[in-house]
Amino acid sequence: MRLLRFLKQLPQRFVGAMAPILRLLAAVFLLAAVFAFVSDWALSTGPTSTADMWKQISPTSFAQAAKSVAGTLGAWTWDPILMTLLSFPAYVLLGIMALAAGVAGRRRRVVRVFVN
């Protein structure tokens, strides 16, 4: 009986434990998005794509990611699909990731409904 109750509550406990980590990730992604936006604005060169910024920061990890994705999922997933996503400006993609992590890690309100 207790084991069944524990197994029922396990997904809720896991989500409850991950919520603070997701909120922290949302803050980090938002901070990185602000840095990317300010650097693009200060340099006045226009928005930098995420792929270009990744290549500037760590070209070896970009090449390894391309090789890994092409080897695992096929070359067609890297070039048209992921490169399309990575062509967005860095601050847009980081902002979307911050929004997704923030929504996933938000505090949920408990609504109690009493029927008389």
N, CA, C and O atoms as a DFTB+ gen file, in Angstrom:
464 C
 N C O
     1  1       0.825      -1.187       0.000
     2  2       0.000       0.000       0.000
     3  2       0.875       1.259       0.000
     4  3       0.668       2.169      -0.803
     5  1       1.844       1.296       0.902
     6  2       2.731       2.461       0.956
     7  2       3.596       2.552      -0.292
     8  3       3.891       3.640      -0.787
     9  1       3.996       1.387      -0.790
    10  2       4.818       1.378      -1.988
    11  2       4.054       1.929      -3.188
    12  3       4.612       2.683      -3.986
    13  1       2.806       1.565      -3.317
    14  2       1.990       2.089      -4.413
    15  2       1.806       3.595      -4.301
    16  3       1.883       4.307      -5.302
    17  1       1.563       4.083      -3.090
    18  2       1.413       5.521      -2.877
    19  2       2.722       6.243      -3.212
    20  3       2.715       7.310      -3.826
    21  1       3.848       5.641      -2.797
    22  2       5.147       6.239      -3.102
    23  2       5.391       6.293      -4.608
    24  3       5.866       7.302      -5.127
    25  1       5.066       5.202      -5.308
    26  2       5.262       5.173      -6.752
    27  2       4.352       6.152      -7.478
    28  3       4.732       6.692      -8.516
    29  1       3.156       6.390      -6.950
    30  2       2.266       7.391      -7.540
    31  2       2.813       8.798      -7.365
    32  3       2.676       9.638      -8.254
    33  1       3.428       9.052      -6.224
    34  2       3.925      10.394      -5.931
    35  2       5.318      10.649      -6.487
    36  3       5.801      11.780      -6.433
    37  1       5.968       9.634      -7.016
    38  2       7.344       9.779      -7.487
    39  2       7.499      10.818      -8.599
    40  3       8.423      11.628      -8.519
    41  1       6.646      10.843      -9.637
    42  2       6.824      11.894     -10.659
    43  2       6.650      13.297     -10.099
    44  3       7.364      14.214     -10.506
    45  1       5.723      13.478      -9.182
    46  2       5.526      14.802      -8.583
    47  2       6.736      15.203      -7.748
    48  3       7.131      16.369      -7.745
    49  1       7.319      14.250      -7.046
    50  2       8.510      14.554      -6.249
    51  2       9.695      14.891      -7.145
    52  3      10.487      15.779      -6.830
    53  1       9.815      14.178      -8.266
    54  2      10.907      14.444      -9.188
    55  2      10.779      15.837      -9.787
    56  3      11.762      16.571      -9.882
    57  1       9.572      16.196     -10.189
    58  2       9.335      17.533     -10.741
    59  2       9.570      18.587      -9.669
    60  3      10.132      19.646      -9.950
    61  1       9.152      18.308      -8.466
    62  2       9.372      19.253      -7.373
    63  2      10.842      19.445      -7.068
    64  3      11.256      20.539      -6.687
    65  1      11.636      18.401      -7.228
    66  2      13.074      18.509      -6.979
    67  2      13.785      19.202      -8.136
    68  3      14.812      19.847      -7.924
    69  1      13.265      19.085      -9.346
    70  2      13.907      19.696     -10.508
    71  2      13.539      21.164     -10.686
    72  3      14.238      21.888     -11.396
    73  1      12.473      21.612     -10.066
    74  2      12.007      22.980     -10.275
    75  2      13.059      24.033      -9.910
    76  3      13.275      24.950     -10.702
    77  1      13.720      23.950      -8.757
    78  2      14.740      24.976      -8.472
    79  2      15.904      24.956      -9.454
    80  3      16.461      26.005      -9.776
    81  1      16.277      23.770      -9.931
    82  2      17.365      23.678     -10.907
    83  2      16.944      24.313     -12.230
    84  3      17.735      25.004     -12.872
    85  1      15.694      24.075     -12.634
    86  2      15.206      24.684     -13.871
    87  2      15.104      26.199     -13.744
    88  3      15.381      26.915     -14.706
    89  1      14.714      26.697     -12.581
    90  2      14.673      28.151     -12.389
    91  2      16.074      28.750     -12.441
    92  3      16.262      29.844     -12.972
    93  1      17.058      28.038     -11.892
    94  2      18.441      28.506     -11.959
    95  2      18.930      28.513     -13.409
    96  3      19.578      29.466     -13.841
    97  1      18.622      27.456     -14.157
    98  2      18.992      27.422     -15.572
    99  2      18.319      28.543     -16.349
   100  3      18.927      29.128     -17.245
   101  1      17.074      28.846     -16.016
   102  2      16.377      29.949     -16.685
   103  2      17.100      31.261     -16.432
   104  3      17.234      32.077     -17.344
   105  1      17.567      31.478     -15.216
   106  2      18.295      32.709     -14.903
   107  2      19.625      32.770     -15.652
   108  3      20.014      33.833     -16.136
   109  1      20.316      31.651     -15.748
   110  2      21.603      31.621     -16.456
   111  2      21.393      31.866     -17.946
   112  3      22.137      32.632     -18.558
   113  1      20.382      31.220     -18.535
   114  2      20.098      31.438     -19.955
   115  2      19.693      32.891     -20.213
   116  3      20.099      33.476     -21.217
   117  1      18.907      33.469     -19.327
   118  2      18.497      34.854     -19.502
   119  2      19.694      35.801     -19.392
   120  3      19.797      36.768     -20.146
   121  1      20.586      35.522     -18.459
   122  2      21.786      36.336     -18.328
   123  2      22.653      36.242     -19.579
   124  3      23.184      37.251     -20.045
   125  1      22.798      35.038     -20.123
   126  2      23.575      34.862     -21.354
   127  2      22.892      35.558     -22.528
   128  3      23.570      36.107     -23.397
   129  1      21.562      35.542     -22.565
   130  2      20.833      36.230     -23.636
   131  2      21.041      37.738     -23.552
   132  3      21.198      38.400     -24.578
   133  1      21.042      38.277     -22.356
   134  2      21.276      39.713     -22.185
   135  2      22.701      40.068     -22.605
   136  3      22.918      41.080     -23.272
   137  1      23.675      39.236     -22.216
   138  2      25.055      39.485     -22.638
   139  2      25.192      39.442     -24.153
   140  3      25.875      40.280     -24.742
   141  1      24.548      38.473     -24.783
   142  2      24.617      38.362     -26.243
   143  2      23.957      39.566     -26.908
   144  3      24.474      40.088     -27.896
   145  1      22.827      40.006     -26.379
   146  2      22.147      41.170     -26.946
   147  2      22.986      42.431     -26.800
   148  3      23.106      43.212     -27.744
   149  1      23.564      42.631     -25.629
   150  2      24.379      43.833     -25.393
   151  2      25.637      43.808     -26.255
   152  3      26.050      44.847     -26.769
   153  1      26.250      42.641     -26.420
   154  2      27.450      42.587     -27.257
   155  2      27.113      42.851     -28.724
   156  3      27.880      43.511     -29.425
   157  1      25.965      42.338     -29.196
   158  2      25.555      42.643     -30.566
   159  2      25.219      44.116     -30.737
   160  3      25.531      44.709     -31.769
   161  1      24.591      44.703     -29.742
   162  2      24.209      46.112     -29.806
   163  2      25.438      47.020     -29.724
   164  3      25.506      48.031     -30.423
   165  1      26.406      46.667     -28.879
   166  2      27.586      47.502     -28.690
   167  2      28.511      47.455     -29.901
   168  3      29.143      48.458     -30.230
   169  1      28.601      46.316     -30.564
   170  2      29.497      46.199     -31.717
   171  2      28.889      46.775     -32.989
   172  3      29.614      47.071     -33.939
   173  1      27.581      46.937     -33.020
   174  2      26.847      47.501     -34.156
   175  2      27.110      46.760     -35.466
   176  3      27.089      47.364     -36.539
   177  1      27.355      45.467     -35.381
   178  2      27.581      44.675     -36.582
   179  2      26.333      43.902     -36.979
   180  3      26.353      43.167     -37.966
   181  1      25.282      44.052     -36.251
   182  2      24.071      43.287     -36.511
   183  2      24.037      42.063     -35.616
   184  3      25.004      41.763     -34.916
   185  1      22.930      41.372     -35.645
   186  2      22.826      40.203     -34.764
   187  2      23.748      39.072     -35.208
   188  3      23.843      38.754     -36.393
   189  1      24.416      38.479     -34.240
   190  2      25.308      37.357     -34.494
   191  2      24.518      36.065     -34.344
   192  3      23.802      35.885     -33.360
   193  1      24.643      35.176     -35.301
   194  2      23.917      33.912     -35.195
   195  2      24.542      33.063     -34.095
   196  3      25.700      33.241     -33.719
   197  1      23.741      32.143     -33.599
   198  2      24.201      31.269     -32.525
   199  2      25.354      30.396     -33.006
   200  3      26.291      30.138     -32.251
   201  1      25.295      29.939     -34.253
   202  2      26.373      29.104     -34.792
   203  2      27.682      29.891     -34.860
   204  3      28.738      29.363     -34.512
   205  1      27.622      31.142     -35.303
   206  2      28.838      31.953     -35.374
   207  2      29.412      32.213     -33.987
   208  3      30.626      32.162     -33.789
   209  1      28.533      32.492     -33.032
   210  2      29.014      32.742     -31.674
   211  2      29.615      31.475     -31.072
   212  3      30.622      31.539     -30.366
   213  1      29.000      30.321     -31.348
   214  2      29.526      29.053     -30.858
   215  2      30.887      28.765     -31.487
   216  3      31.800      28.289     -30.813
   217  1      31.019      29.057     -32.783
   218  2      32.300      28.850     -33.460
   219  2      33.375      29.773     -32.899
   220  3      34.538      29.379     -32.810
   221  1      33.004      31.001     -32.518
   222  2      33.979      31.928     -31.948
   223  2      34.425      31.478     -30.565
   224  3      35.601      31.592     -30.219
   225  1      33.484      30.966     -29.773
   226  2      33.814      30.575     -28.401
   227  2      34.583      29.264     -28.371
   228  3      35.623      29.173     -27.719
   229  1      34.085      28.248     -29.068
   230  2      34.721      26.933     -29.037
   231  2      34.522      26.218     -30.374
   232  3      33.542      25.494     -30.549
   233  1      35.438      26.415     -31.308
   234  2      35.269      25.780     -32.623
   235  2      35.368      24.253     -32.578
   236  3      34.730      23.570     -33.379
   237  1      36.161      23.716     -31.651
   238  2      36.291      22.258     -31.591
   239  2      35.003      21.602     -31.113
   240  3      34.627      20.546     -31.622
   241  1      34.322      22.205     -30.145
   242  2      33.064      21.602     -29.675
   243  2      31.976      21.720     -30.742
   244  3      31.116      20.846     -30.842
   245  1      32.004      22.781     -31.532
   246  2      31.047      22.913     -32.635
   247  2      31.272      21.816     -33.669
   248  3      30.318      21.204     -34.150
   249  1      32.532      21.572     -34.008
   250  2      32.850      20.521     -34.976
   251  2      32.496      19.144     -34.415
   252  3      31.983      18.293     -35.142
   253  1      32.763      18.921     -33.138
   254  2      32.425      17.643     -32.520
   255  2      30.913      17.432     -32.469
   256  3      30.431      16.320     -32.688
   257  1      30.163      18.501     -32.178
   258  2      28.704      18.381     -32.146
   259  2      28.170      18.063     -33.537
   260  3      27.268      17.238     -33.682
   261  1      28.716      18.706     -34.550
   262  2      28.288      18.427     -35.923
   263  2      28.596      16.984     -36.304
   264  3      27.772      16.309     -36.922
   265  1      29.761      16.525     -35.942
   266  2      30.157      15.156     -36.259
   267  2      29.306      14.148     -35.497
   268  3      28.899      13.129     -36.054
   269  1      29.041      14.428     -34.237
   270  2      28.253      13.512     -33.416
   271  2      26.807      13.412     -33.891
   272  3      26.255      12.317     -33.999
   273  1      26.200      14.559     -34.174
   274  2      24.801      14.554     -34.632
   275  2      24.697      13.914     -36.003
   276  3      23.776      13.136     -36.254
   277  1      25.621      14.228     -36.888
   278  2      25.587      13.636     -38.231
   279  2      25.830      12.135     -38.179
   280  3      25.243      11.387     -38.961
   281  1      26.686      11.687     -37.271
   282  2      26.955      10.262     -37.153
   283  2      25.824       9.499     -36.491
   284  3      25.553       8.352     -36.846
   285  1      25.160      10.131     -35.527
   286  2      24.103       9.439     -34.784
   287  2      22.763       9.510     -35.498
   288  3      22.123       8.481     -35.716
   289  1      22.336      10.698     -35.861
   290  2      20.999      10.885     -36.429
   291  2      20.989      11.025     -37.940
   292  3      19.930      10.958     -38.563
   293  1      22.138      11.216     -38.525
   294  2      22.208      11.402     -39.971
   295  2      22.591      12.837     -40.311
   296  3      22.327      13.764     -39.545
   297  1      23.214      13.002     -41.466
   298  2      23.685      14.332     -41.872
   299  2      22.531      15.288     -42.139
   300  3      22.697      16.500     -41.996
   301  1      21.376      14.779     -42.520
   302  2      20.242      15.645     -42.835
   303  2      19.687      16.334     -41.595
   304  3      19.056      17.384     -41.720
   305  1      19.900      15.782     -40.401
   306  2      19.404      16.463     -39.198
   307  2      20.282      17.645     -38.822
   308  3      19.792      18.641     -38.289
   309  1      21.575      17.539     -39.097
   310  2      22.451      18.650     -38.724
   311  2      22.300      19.827     -39.679
   312  3      22.078      20.961     -39.253
   313  1      22.424      19.543     -40.986
   314  2      22.491      20.660     -41.921
   315  2      21.159      21.389     -42.091
   316  3      21.142      22.589     -41.817
   317  1      20.077      20.812     -42.501
   318  2      18.911      21.685     -42.662
   319  2      18.180      21.988     -41.356
   320  3      17.666      23.095     -41.195
   321  1      18.118      21.046     -40.422
   322  2      17.268      21.261     -39.242
   323  2      17.997      22.059     -38.166
   324  3      17.568      23.156     -37.807
   325  1      19.090      21.516     -37.653
   326  2      19.768      22.193     -36.547
   327  2      20.482      23.473     -36.981
   328  3      20.568      24.425     -36.205
   329  1      20.987      23.506     -38.195
   330  2      21.628      24.742     -38.647
   331  2      20.614      25.855     -38.861
   332  3      20.952      27.034     -38.749
   333  1      19.368      25.490     -39.168
   334  2      18.322      26.510     -39.251
   335  2      18.059      27.102     -37.875
   336  3      17.907      28.315     -37.734
   337  1      18.006      26.244     -36.858
   338  2      17.818      26.749     -35.496
   339  2      19.017      27.570     -35.032
   340  3      18.859      28.595     -34.368
   341  1      20.213      27.113     -35.386
   342  2      21.416      27.831     -34.963
   343  2      21.661      29.099     -35.776
   344  3      22.556      29.873     -35.435
   345  1      20.906      29.331     -36.822
   346  2      21.059      30.570     -37.583
   347  2      20.320      31.744     -36.936
   348  3      20.531      32.894     -37.321
   349  1      19.462      31.466     -35.963
   350  2      18.795      32.545     -35.226
   351  2      19.828      33.318     -34.419
   352  3      20.869      32.767     -34.062
   353  1      19.555      34.586     -34.128
   354  2      20.477      35.323     -33.264
   355  2      20.608      34.638     -31.909
   356  3      19.666      34.017     -31.417
   357  1      21.786      34.762     -31.320
   358  2      22.077      34.058     -30.071
   359  2      21.143      34.500     -28.956
   360  3      20.711      33.673     -28.152
   361  1      20.821      35.789     -28.891
   362  2      19.969      36.252     -27.805
   363  2      18.541      35.745     -27.943
   364  3      17.850      35.575     -26.939
   365  1      18.086      35.498     -29.168
   366  2      16.735      34.963     -29.361
   367  2      16.674      33.507     -28.897
   368  3      15.762      33.116     -28.168
   369  1      17.652      32.713     -29.325
   370  2      17.652      31.301     -28.950
   371  2      17.854      31.121     -27.450
   372  3      17.203      30.277     -26.834
   373  1      18.749      31.905     -26.860
   374  2      18.954      31.819     -25.411
   375  2      17.726      32.320     -24.648
   376  3      17.400      31.789     -23.587
   377  1      17.051      33.328     -25.177
   378  2      15.826      33.808     -24.542
   379  2      14.716      32.774     -24.583
   380  3      13.962      32.633     -23.620
   381  1      14.609      32.043     -25.699
   382  2      13.601      30.983     -25.795
   383  2      13.921      29.855     -24.816
   384  3      13.021      29.301     -24.186
   385  1      15.205      29.518     -24.691
   386  2      15.588      28.484     -23.736
   387  2      15.324      28.940     -22.306
   388  3      14.917      28.131     -21.472
   389  1      15.547      30.222     -22.003
   390  2      15.252      30.746     -20.673
   391  2      13.757      30.703     -20.392
   392  3      13.337      30.354     -19.289
   393  1      12.962      31.056     -21.384
   394  2      11.507      31.009     -21.217
   395  2      11.021      29.582     -20.988
   396  3      10.175      29.345     -20.125
   397  1      11.550      28.629     -21.755
   398  2      11.133      27.230     -21.603
   399  2      11.527      26.680     -20.231
   400  3      10.730      26.001     -19.584
   401  1      12.745      26.968     -19.788
   402  2      13.175      26.486     -18.472
   403  2      12.403      27.177     -17.357
   404  3      12.099      26.553     -16.340
   405  1      12.083      28.450     -17.532
   406  2      11.313      29.164     -16.515
   407  2       9.895      28.649     -16.394
   408  3       9.371      28.532     -15.287
   409  1       9.271      28.341     -17.512
   410  2       7.915      27.805     -17.477
   411  2       7.914      26.400     -16.877
   412  3       7.027      26.055     -16.097
   413  1       8.909      25.591     -17.243
   414  2       8.975      24.231     -16.719
   415  2       9.274      24.215     -15.221
   416  3       8.852      23.295     -14.521
   417  1       9.987      25.211     -14.725
   418  2      10.363      25.224     -13.320
   419  2       9.543      26.149     -12.446
   420  3       9.908      26.404     -11.298
   421  1       8.447      26.650     -12.970
   422  2       7.655      27.602     -12.187
   423  2       6.992      26.909     -10.995
   424  3       6.788      25.695     -10.986
   425  1       6.672      27.709     -10.012
   426  2       5.960      27.193      -8.841
   427  2       4.495      27.041      -9.193
   428  3       3.870      27.952      -9.738
   429  1       3.970      25.902      -8.880
   430  2       2.573      25.646      -9.188
   431  2       1.713      25.932      -7.969
   432  3       2.079      25.639      -6.831
   433  1       0.563      26.513      -8.251
   434  2      -0.377      26.776      -7.165
   435  2      -1.257      25.554      -6.961
   436  3      -1.682      24.899      -7.914
   437  1      -1.514      25.271      -5.712
   438  2      -2.402      24.160      -5.387
   439  2      -3.807      24.727      -5.303
   440  3      -4.077      25.638      -4.521
   441  1      -4.696      24.180      -6.115
   442  2      -6.083      24.625      -6.119
   443  2      -6.911      23.539      -5.460
   444  3      -6.950      22.401      -5.929
   445  1      -7.563      23.892      -4.383
   446  2      -8.405      22.933      -3.689
   447  2      -9.858      23.281      -3.941
   448  3     -10.302      24.402      -3.692
   449  1     -10.568      22.321      -4.428
   450  2     -11.968      22.524      -4.742
   451  2     -12.796      21.686      -3.781
   452  3     -12.610      20.475      -3.662
   453  1     -13.694      22.346      -3.113
   454  2     -14.578      21.653      -2.189
   455  2     -16.002      21.693      -2.737
   456  3     -16.525      22.762      -3.050
   457  1     -16.608      20.545      -2.848
   458  2     -17.959      20.455      -3.344
   459  2     -18.868      20.161      -2.159
   460  3     -18.677      19.173      -1.449
   461  1     -19.831      21.003      -1.957
   462  2     -20.753      20.786      -0.836
   463  2     -22.044      20.200      -1.320
   464  3     -22.946      19.947      -0.521
